[in-house]
Amino acid sequence: MAVRPYRDSDFEAIVEIERLSFPVGAYSRRMLRHMLNEEGSRTLVYEDGRVLGYITAIPLDTVSFDVESIAVLPEAQGRGIGRQLLSAVEELMAQEGFTVSILEVREKNSGAIRFYQNMGYRIISFMPKYYREEFEGSRGAYRMLKFIGQER
């Protein structure tokens, strides 16, 4: 069991995790390939014999980064994998000098919102038409923020 950097050989596993984790609005193969290879992109995976989860962070500027995607296979959820992935990417980005983590989450995804709040994130804004596809009748998202790598 380990969190480690993404390798090209992990791509198919990430495609499958994305498909199973997001029944609405999952990234396409093309979008995933772009995200994983975007300049400055950092992707970590959680492996336990096979890849069970992943997270990608992309710098926004010199101090902040966006948690672009985080997903864990549904069968592996509830084991702390998401917490380990998010903590690991925050630590990695803090080591590189970033101090602000930002993410967006669907307004109807109450489980994810609670998870992020438990990880120290707070809602800073609401975007009513953030997503292209509706989920439970909404396209809205909350933007959430956390200061990392320093005492706040």
N, C-alpha and C positions, 0 to 999 in steps of 0.2 A: 504494500500500500504506500503510494507516494505521489506527491505533487511534483511535477517536473515540467520543463519547457516542452512546448509543442514540437513535434517532428512531422515532416511531410507524410510519413507513413500513418499518422493519426487521422488524416483527412476523412477517410471513409467512416471512421467511428464517429467523428464529429458531425458529419452529415446525418447519420442515423440518430444520434443524440438530439440534434436539432429537430428532426422530423417527429420523433416521439415526444419531445418535451413541449412543442408549440403546435397544437392542432390548428391554430389560426395565426398567420403571420410569420411562419418559420422562414428563416433565410434560405434562399435557393442555393444550389451548389455554386453558382457563379458569384453570388453575393458573399458566401462563406469564403471562397477562394480569395476574393478581393479583400475582405476584412482581415483574414489571416496573414495576408502578404502586404497589407498597407504599410507604408513607411512609418516606423516607430511603433507599430503594433506589437504588443506582448501577449502571447497566449500561453497559458499553462493548462495542463491536463492532470486529472486524477486517475491514476492507474492502479488497478488491483487485479493483475492477470490480464485485464483488458481495460480500455479507456471507459470510465464510468461517468466522467464529467469534464467540462472545460470552462475556461473563462478567458475573455479577451479584453484588454484595456488599450485604449488609443489616446495618446497625448492630444490635448486641445490647444495648449500653449506651454509656456515654460514652467508653470506651477500646477496646472490642473490636467486631469485625464478623465476620460469617459469609460465607464465599464460598459463596453459595447454589447457584450453578451455573456451570459452565464447560464449553464444548463447542466442538469444531472439526469441520467437515465431515470425514468419514473420508478423502475424496480429498485433503484439504489437510493432513492430519496429518503430522508429521515435518519440518515447515518452520519450527518455532520460533514458530508463531502462539500456541499456548497459553502459552508462556513470556512472550511479549510482552504478552498480555492479563493474565496474573496479575501481572506486574511493574507494569503500568500501573495496575491497580486498587489494588495495594498502595501505590504512590506517591500516587495520588489520596487514598486514605484517610489516609495519613500526613500529607499536607498539611492534612487536616481535623482532625488531632490524635489519630487512632486509633493505638494502639501494638500491638495484638494482632489477628492474623488467625487465624480458626478455620475449619475445614472438616471435612466428613465424607466418607468414601470407602468404597465396598464393600470388604470384607475380601478378596474374591477378585479384585479389580481390581489385579493386581500392577503393571501398566504405569503406572496413575495413581499408585499409592503411590510407586513409584520416582521419577516425575516430581515429585511434591510433596516428597519427601525431597531430591531434587537442587535444589529451589527453597528449601531451608532449613526445611521443616516437619518436625516430629517427632511421633510418635504419643504421645498422652497418655492415651487410654482406648479400650476396646473395648466396643461395644454389640451384644450378640448378636442382638437382634430389632429393629434400627433401621428396616429397610425392610419395606414391606408385601409386596412380591413377592420371591421367591427368585431368586437369580442363582447358577448353578453350585452349587445345593444349600444356599445360605446366605442369610440375611437380615441378617447381621452387618455392622457398619461400624466403622472406626477413626475416632476424632476426632483431628485433627491440629492443631498450633498453631505459629505463627511470630511472633516479636516483630519489629515493623517500625518504621521511622522513627527508630530510635535504635540506638546501639551496644549490643550485649548480649554 
